[in-house]
Amino acid sequence: MKAFREKLKASKSILCVGAGATGLESACYIKETWPDKKVGVCQRGNTMIPDLPGAHPLIEDILKRVGVQYHPGTSYSADGGGVADEYEVHVDCRGFSFDGPNRYLKDNMSDCVDSKTGQIWVN
């Protein structure tokens, strides 16, 4: 963690990948901590936090006010290309997928795991 923080500190630009609560909070924290850095947020979709009706325009105003660039409809690849090339450091804020059920529920139990989400089906 310390090494990654030093990497952030040394960079001129940072992109937070994912415009959920984690990505937005991280981007604003980074901008507040290092106001001279170029900080951005990208997301595949076009609406930030869609589960909260009306949140998107409010969040977009806050990002503009604090100086965080918003990149909607932007796919991200760790291999580079697109908006990712405009930033030195990328912070992956998309969450993670736990693959434990897929690893341990095998054979006749594999039918209990949703192949798309990795979640265990319970009836």
N, C-alpha and C positions, 0 to 999 in steps of 0.2 A: 504494500500500500504506500509506503514511504517513497519507494522508487517511482511509482506511478504519479504521485503528487509532485515529485521533483520534475518529472517529464512534463506535467501540465504547467508547472511554474516556468520552465525554460522555453515553452513553445510560444509562438505568436498568435496561433489560432487553434480553436478547439470546437469540434462538432459533437453534439450530443445526438445520438441516434435513437429516435423514439420520442414521440410527443405526448406520452402519458405523464402521470404525476411525477414519476422518477426523472424522466428526461427534462421536463420543464423546470422542476426544482433544481436539478443539477446545473442546468444552463444558467439559471438566474444566480445561483450561488457562485458559480465560477466567474460570472461577469461582475458580481459584487466584490468578490475577492480580488480579482485582477481586472479592473475596469478598462485598462488599455488594450486588452486582448480582443481579437475578433472571436466572437462566440456565436454559434448557430445551433439550431435544432432542425432535424429533418425527420420526415415521416412519410410512409407510403400513401397514407390517406390524406384527406383534405380538411378534416375536422379534428381539432384537439379535444380530447376528453369528451367523446360523443355521448357518453352515458349521462352527462350533466347538461341538459338542454340550456342553451344560452351562454354556456361557459366559453365557447370558442372566441367570440368577439372580445370578451373581457380579457381573456388571456392574450390574444393578439395585441391588444392595446398595451398591456403590461410589458410584453416582449419589446415592442417598439420603444416604449418609454425608457426601459433599462438598457436598450441597445443590443438585444439579442436578435440575430437574424433568423427568420422563419422560412423553412424550405418545404412547403407542402407538396404532396404528390411526387416525392423523391425517393426512389429505391436506393438502398445502400448496399455496397459490396465492399468487404474488407480488402479485396484485391484492387480497389481503387476505381476510378472512373466517376464521371458526374461530379456532383457537389462535394463528394469526399475528397477530391483532389484539391479543393480550395482550402482545406484545413490540414494542419500538421498532425494533430492528435484527434483520435476518435474515441468517444466514450459510449460504449454500448449500453443503452438504457432500455432495451427491449424486453428485459426479463429473461427468464430461462425456462427450460422445459426439463422436468425431472423424468428420467427414463428408467427409474427403479422398477415399476411394474413390468415393463417390457423385458427387463433383464431377469426377473425372478419368476414371473408367471408364465410358464412355458407349457408346451404340450396341450392337454385338454383345458388348462386354465387360460391359455392365450386368448380364448374367446371372450374373456372377461375384461380385456383391455381395449379401449378405444384406440384404433390404429392411428387416428388423426391427432388426438390430444395426448395420448399416453395415460389418460385417467382410467381408473378402475370403475367398471360398471357395477352398480349395486341395485338390486331390485327390492 
